[in-house]
Amino acid sequence: MSDLDDQIKMEMRLRALEYFVSKVNVSVILALPLSDAEIDRGLEKLASDAEQQVFAGLDAAWSDHVSAEWSAAVRRLIEMQKDLLALARQATR
């Protein structure tokens, strides 16, 4: 296999894990007695908390870079969960 094949395989594995985590989290969220507004506020709080994450032991430039990547990754998961929640809500209406 080429390096590109390996990179694609790793990326797809990561995406599959993100999807799985999002599906499980949405299942848990939907089982809770929460309003849509409470769910949305909770997801936004997760995103906000991710933006405040600090990675100690890195120089300032790397810390900023890693923090931005972390925040973007968490935001991507939250957006995926919002999309899955919207689909689930449509299915029950």
Secondary structure, DSSP 4 states (H G I P E B T S, - for coil): --HHHHHHHHHHHHHHHHHHHHHHHHHHHHHS---HHHHHHHHHHHHHHHHT---TTS-HHHHHHHHHHHHHHHHHHHHHHHHHHHHHHHHT-
